[in-house]
Amino acid sequence: MGQKRGALVVWLLLLSTLLTQVLVEVEANSFFPKSTVVISNQIEGGARLLVHCKSANDDLGVRWLDPGKSFEWTFYPHFFTYTLFFCAFRWEVGAHLKWFDIYKQQRDDEVCKYCHWAIRRDGPCLAVPGSEMCYHYRDKL
């Protein structure tokens, strides 16, 4: 009878731990807002833009954006670690890929929850109230 009682106590502890983790995740996702990234083709001269974005867990696939067109995705930034999405860009056939960390939680979490990026030849620019913050591409991943 004592072994059954002990097994029941262990089972109940495991169940309550699992339930607590689920409730914490639900609470975290309702407390912390989602972030949205928008990438817009603003390449001068009207070129089509190849975009391929990834994170450690997600590959958003390869997309071709016509001039002025955009695409977006929404996600929950991770609570304990820093979320990072990086993208490769190319707008000329045969040109080298340009890389940029399009969402870097340490950089962007306080700046935007709706992060609208204009992709240009000289670098990506993040729209912020009243202005833009422009960056340089990385040549390698």
VEXTIFI-75043 format. One record per residue (C-alpha): x, y, z; residue number from 1. Coordinates in steps of 0.1 Angstrom, whole numbers, padded with zeros to 4 digits. Example, Ala and Ser with C-alpha at 12.3 -4.5 7.8 and 13.67 -1.06 7.14 Angstrom:
2
c1, c2, c3, guro
0123, -0045, 0078, 1
0137, -0011, 0071, 2
REM end
This chain:
141
c1, c2, c3, guro
0000, 0000, 0000, 1
0029, 0024, 0008, 2
0045, 0019, -0027, 3
0012, 0027, -0044, 4
0008, 0059, -0023, 5
0044, 0070, -0031, 6
0039, 0064, -0068, 7
0006, 0084, -0067, 8
0024, 0113, -0050, 9
0052, 0113, -0076, 10
0026, 0111, -0104, 11
0007, 0141, -0089, 12
0039, 0161, -0085, 13
0048, 0155, -0121, 14
0013, 0164, -0133, 15
0013, 0196, -0112, 16
0047, 0206, -0126, 17
0036, 0200, -0161, 18
0004, 0220, -0155, 19
0023, 0249, -0140, 20
0047, 0250, -0170, 21
0017, 0251, -0194, 22
0000, 0279, -0173, 23
0033, 0299, -0172, 24
0036, 0296, -0210, 25
0000, 0307, -0216, 26
0004, 0336, -0191, 27
0037, 0346, -0207, 28
0022, 0346, -0242, 29
-0007, 0367, -0230, 30
0014, 0391, -0210, 31
0042, 0396, -0236, 32
0029, 0409, -0269, 33
0037, 0394, -0302, 34
0062, 0411, -0325, 35
0057, 0415, -0363, 36
0084, 0420, -0389, 37
0075, 0435, -0423, 38
0100, 0435, -0451, 39
0093, 0459, -0480, 40
0112, 0460, -0514, 41
0124, 0495, -0517, 42
0153, 0487, -0541, 43
0161, 0517, -0562, 44
0156, 0511, -0599, 45
0126, 0488, -0596, 46
0144, 0455, -0592, 47
0128, 0423, -0578, 48
0141, 0413, -0544, 49
0150, 0378, -0533, 50
0144, 0373, -0496, 51
0152, 0343, -0475, 52
0146, 0346, -0437, 53
0153, 0321, -0409, 54
0157, 0318, -0372, 55
0172, 0289, -0352, 56
0138, 0272, -0352, 57
0120, 0285, -0383, 58
0128, 0288, -0420, 59
0104, 0312, -0436, 60
0113, 0301, -0471, 61
0126, 0319, -0502, 62
0104, 0347, -0516, 63
0105, 0371, -0545, 64
0091, 0406, -0539, 65
0082, 0429, -0567, 66
0090, 0466, -0563, 67
0070, 0481, -0535, 68
0057, 0448, -0523, 69
0062, 0433, -0488, 70
0057, 0403, -0466, 71
0054, 0399, -0429, 72
0053, 0374, -0401, 73
0044, 0375, -0364, 74
0059, 0356, -0335, 75
0064, 0357, -0297, 76
0099, 0367, -0288, 77
0114, 0341, -0264, 78
0111, 0349, -0227, 79
0145, 0335, -0216, 80
0167, 0338, -0246, 81
0171, 0363, -0274, 82
0151, 0358, -0305, 83
0170, 0363, -0338, 84
0157, 0362, -0374, 85
0183, 0368, -0401, 86
0177, 0373, -0438, 87
0196, 0370, -0471, 88
0188, 0395, -0499, 89
0197, 0396, -0536, 90
0184, 0419, -0562, 91
0206, 0413, -0592, 92
0212, 0380, -0610, 93
0246, 0367, -0601, 94
0252, 0392, -0573, 95
0264, 0382, -0539, 96
0239, 0377, -0512, 97
0237, 0404, -0486, 98
0229, 0393, -0450, 99
0212, 0412, -0421, 100
0199, 0403, -0387, 101
0163, 0416, -0394, 102
0150, 0410, -0359, 103
0175, 0410, -0330, 104
0157, 0410, -0297, 105
0185, 0429, -0279, 106
0183, 0456, -0305, 107
0147, 0457, -0315, 108
0125, 0446, -0285, 109
0124, 0481, -0270, 110
0123, 0499, -0304, 111
0094, 0482, -0321, 112
0067, 0455, -0318, 113
0057, 0462, -0354, 114
0091, 0464, -0372, 115
0088, 0477, -0407, 116
0120, 0473, -0428, 117
0126, 0491, -0461, 118
0152, 0470, -0480, 119
0175, 0493, -0501, 120
0207, 0488, -0520, 121
0228, 0505, -0494, 122
0212, 0487, -0464, 123
0180, 0480, -0446, 124
0162, 0509, -0428, 125
0138, 0504, -0398, 126
0109, 0529, -0397, 127
0107, 0545, -0363, 128
0083, 0574, -0353, 129
0095, 0605, -0372, 130
0125, 0589, -0389, 131
0144, 0558, -0399, 132
0173, 0539, -0385, 133
0195, 0526, -0413, 134
0221, 0498, -0411, 135
0248, 0481, -0433, 136
0245, 0446, -0447, 137
0269, 0419, -0437, 138
0286, 0402, -0467, 139
0287, 0368, -0450, 140
0264, 0348, -0427, 141
REM end
